[in-house]
Amino acid sequence: VQLQASGGGLVQPGGSLRLSCEASRSFWFMGWYRQGPGKQREFVASMFKDGQKQYVDSVKGRFTISRDIPENMVILQMNSLTPEDTAVYYCSAVEGVETYWGKGTQVTVSS
């Protein structure tokens, strides 16, 4: 199983970035986690195949998760970014009892 994430980069506060993650096969659950400097990895957003979405409170109203089911992709649109969003973002996929992780993509929000 492969999870290929892309879309990170450097952006100014208030800016936007779009992260994409393509999986090598279909998953019931796909989501995003992040790990900021000196912090533990935390849940950011997730979306099930049936359309259910979840977000951590700190990103509600700013981030939007979506999925391209036929393409086995999960997308995270991040708007109104703040320096507190700076982290390595990881794509995750779950099927049954198996959890898979992609390599992280760095998001840096700085002026």
N, C-alpha and C positions, 0 to 999 in steps of 0.2 A: 504494500500500500504506500502510495506517495501523496503527500500534500505539498503543493507548490504555492507559496505565498509571494505576493509582489505588491508594489505600490507605496512602500514606505519612502521616507525622505525627510528633508528639512523644510519647515514651513513657519511662517510668522504667526504670532498669536492672532486669533480671529480667522485664520485661514482654513482651508479644507484639504483633505486627502482622501483617496479612495483605495482601500486595500482589497485585493482579490486573492482567493485561494482556490486552486483547482485540485480536485481529488482524482485519483486514478480509478475510483469506482464510486457508486452511489452509497450514501450514508443516511440513516434516519436523522441523526443529529449532527449539525455542524455549528461551530462557534468560534469565537475569538477570545483570547486571554491576553494579558499583558503583564510585563514585569518591568517596573520602573527602577531607576538607580537606587540600590540599597533597600529595595522592597521585595516582598514576596509576590509570586505570580498571582494575579487576580482575574476573576471572570469579568468579561466586558459585555458580551452579547452572544445570543445563540438563537438558532432557528431550526425547528423541526420540519420534516417534510410536509406535515399537515398545515404548516403556516404559523404555528405558535412561535411567538418571539419573546425573548426575555432580555432585559438590559440591567446593568448595574445602575444604581441611582445616579451616580455622578455623570453618566453620559446620556441619560434620558433627555429627549428633546434636541440633542445635538448629533447623536450617531443614529444611523439607520442600517439595520442588517437586512439583507435580501439573499435569495438563492436563485440560481439558474439550475433548476433540477436536471434538465437534459444534459447540461454541460458539467454536472457535478461540481458546481462552483458555489462559493459563498462570498458575498461582497459586504464590506463594511464601509459605508459612506460616513466620513467624519467631518463635521462642520463645527465652526466656532471653537477651534482648537485652542487650548491653553497650555502653558508650560507644564501643568500637572498631568497632561496627557502624554508627555514624553516617556517613552518606554519601548521595549522590544515587544512587538505584537506577534502572537502565535496563533496559528490556525489549529483547530482541533476537530476531530471527527469521532463519532461513537457509533458502534453497531453492536448491540448485545452487550457483552461484558468487555469488549475490546475498545480501548481508547488509543487514538493515533494523534501524533503531533507533527506539525510541519516545522521547518526551520523558521526562526523568527525573522521579522523584518523590522528595522529600526525606524521609529517615528520620533523626530525631534522637533519640538515647538519652541522656537527662540527668535528673538528679534536681533 
